[in-house]
Amino acid sequence: MSTVPRQNLTQALIREAGSKLDRDDLQRLVRLYETILANTDDFVYIFDPQGRFIYANARLLKVWAKSLDQIVGKTCYELGYPEWHADMHMREILQIVRDKTPIRNEVFYTGDSGISGQYDYIFKPVLNTAGEVEMVVGTTRDVTAAARAHAHTTFLAHLSQLLSVVSDEAEINRIALGELGRFLGAQRALCLQVLPGGQQFRVLPDWRTGDQRPFAGDYPISYLGSSALITALGSETLAIADVRADPRTAPAAHTYLPLGIASFAFAPFTHEGRWVASIGVICDQPRPWLDDQKILLENVAARVWPLVERARVETALQSANAQLADRATHLEAIVQQRTHKLSDIIAELEAFSYSISHDLRAPLRSMIGFSDILLEEYAPRLDTEAADFLKRIGRAGRRMDRLIQDVLNFSRLSSSEIVLSPVPTDALLRDVIRSYPNLQANRVAITLQPGLPSVLANEGLLTQCIANLLENAVKFVPADRPAQIHVWAQSENGRTKLCFQDNGIGIPEHSLGRIFDIFQRVGRDTEGTGIGLAIVRRATEKMGGTVGVQSQPGHGSLFWLDLESAPQTERPALTSAA
Amino acid sequence: MSNPTVLYIEDSPDDVLFVQRAFRQVAPAVDLLVIPSGQAAVDYFDPAAHPQPPPESLRLVLLDLNLPGRSGHYVLGQIRRASRTPRIPVVIFSASNQQKDIDACYAEGCNAYLIKPTDSQGLRDMIALVATTWLTENLPTTPAPILPPPN
């Protein structure tokens, strides 16, 4: 060709050759087109109206491994097309001859190599001057790779969608492996996890067809194969088309084959360069693996494994939460159970207290009553000593009665629920002093600090405390001097210390520590039951307060109650001391 | 007019003796009728079990709480709900100073709640007070109509 034409090549050739083309020109033209057509990856061919090939480009001839001469005049049938395929093309050609319109179609085809292909083709009519179809020109493009890429993209999207609604590890595993195995036409799909330390691997529950036995379980890493194979599995997407043929697996083929492993492909998932898991498929027959199938595996591994890990973290979190909740519930149940038990015990104790109160006191009343009657009605017949003994019986009985009463009061303190409210101590003290005969004797002088504050307390309990402290103070003053008791209060930081100073005999230091304990009687206290101060302490503690004492023998005692101050709603009126 | 009658429901013979003695000393004109158990007391007031009605002179019931079998609480309830004398004054005479006993008795309609005194002087004082209050000062209601025994 002498010049490089810029416009339509055929037109240029015709122009160059004059209006008439000779045989050389035609041959030249054919060579030119042939060259062009040979350079394309597409197949280009021409049928006559009867469906016989009259042309095929070099690319197609190469696939057929035939020369042009060998195919001209042959039909698809004669060229060895499968019957369905030849039928289809023949129908199409006849349709084009009839309708004079092009046809575009796709065909799936599995070649001898076992690799299936997908082809996109166009048949176009070439009309003669009479307007009849003279030839049918076809071009076919191999769209296998593009179609596969599309299918893979669709598959991955589908898989992602399926996985987006599950959060359970087993479900993720089951769905991903099932989809993958079916999509790749494998007999088994599995996910293996390299266990920490790298010496073992775990096969998660695998997907499999037929009645193949499951692989799930933990195995030594060496079970995977040679160390070279293990390295390969952990660092690249490994596809073995035939375990007997591949040098990496051939030496151990006899161990793979009984397990139904004739061919496999696995993609690793690595974390910071460390192999953590692989996802792949296994086939019981040899098969080729395409690059894009390996890429698909990599994509699946990259998508699925992080989901598995996330599911595990979530499961761990959930189980931790559930455990916490469980423990909380359990604890609550235990607390309830014990509270219930305690209430039962308290109820029992109360019933016991009640029966003590009644059953012990009834015979006492008889003792006291009969000794009284003897003293009253038989006095003339009793000598002094007998009368004295009867009096002693009566005194002992009365003391025992008091003791029982005090024990009961003390035990009631522990079980009863109390309500705290502001109690004006000034008024309460005056009430107590008025209503306790012991505190009004001539020889008793009680002075109150003016304007004693209100405290947060239970009036009944505080009354008991104050009465006990005042009666104690009076009781322990030697008979030869008047009892002088001073009551005052100190308020600080929301608390009030109510102090009772007496001029009694005082308490030896060694007794101070146990003076608030039950049944501790100090000194010459013959009347007391040893419970009064225990009641004071327990009642005060019940009101959220504390008790204390300071004393020296011969210098009187200072007892105090430390209670929460009442909220300052109104100032207590200043009143003079009693 | 006949002597006023006081019904004393009490299981303890000693307490009965003390109370009888106290009445003798401070209110000798009172007829003290003693019933020694809860069930006997319930029967006494039940027209079916005890066809003879309580005497018209019955002015007061003294009721112990801690009785064997039927408790004093039960007896009180029966007197108020199922007897021919539902409005008879009932004074509880108990050793229990438990608030729940006191509250329960008032809820059942007792007229007073007294704690048994320990010594004889205390008992005398209390019986004198009871006699004055309930037998002298307090005015009785008309007796309830006597109902025929149920078929």
Chai-1 contact restraints between the chains, C-beta under 6 A:
chainA,res_idxA,chainB,res_idxB,connection_type,confidence,min_distance_angstrom,max_distance_angstrom,comment,restraint_id
A,H358,B,N66,contact,1.0,0.0,6.0,A-B,restraint_1
A,H358,B,A95,contact,1.0,0.0,6.0,A-B,restraint_2
A,R361,B,A95,contact,1.0,0.0,6.0,A-B,restraint_3
A,A362,B,S12,contact,1.0,0.0,6.0,A-B,restraint_4
A,R365,B,T118,contact,1.0,0.0,6.0,A-B,restraint_5
A,S366,B,D14,contact,1.0,0.0,6.0,A-B,restraint_6
A,I368,B,T118,contact,1.0,0.0,6.0,A-B,restraint_7
A,I368,B,D119,contact,1.0,0.0,6.0,A-B,restraint_8
A,G369,B,F18,contact,1.0,0.0,6.0,A-B,restraint_9
A,G369,B,S120,contact,1.0,0.0,6.0,A-B,restraint_10
A,D372,B,D119,contact,1.0,0.0,6.0,A-B,restraint_11
A,D372,B,S120,contact,1.0,0.0,6.0,A-B,restraint_12
A,D401,B,T118,contact,1.0,0.0,6.0,A-B,restraint_13
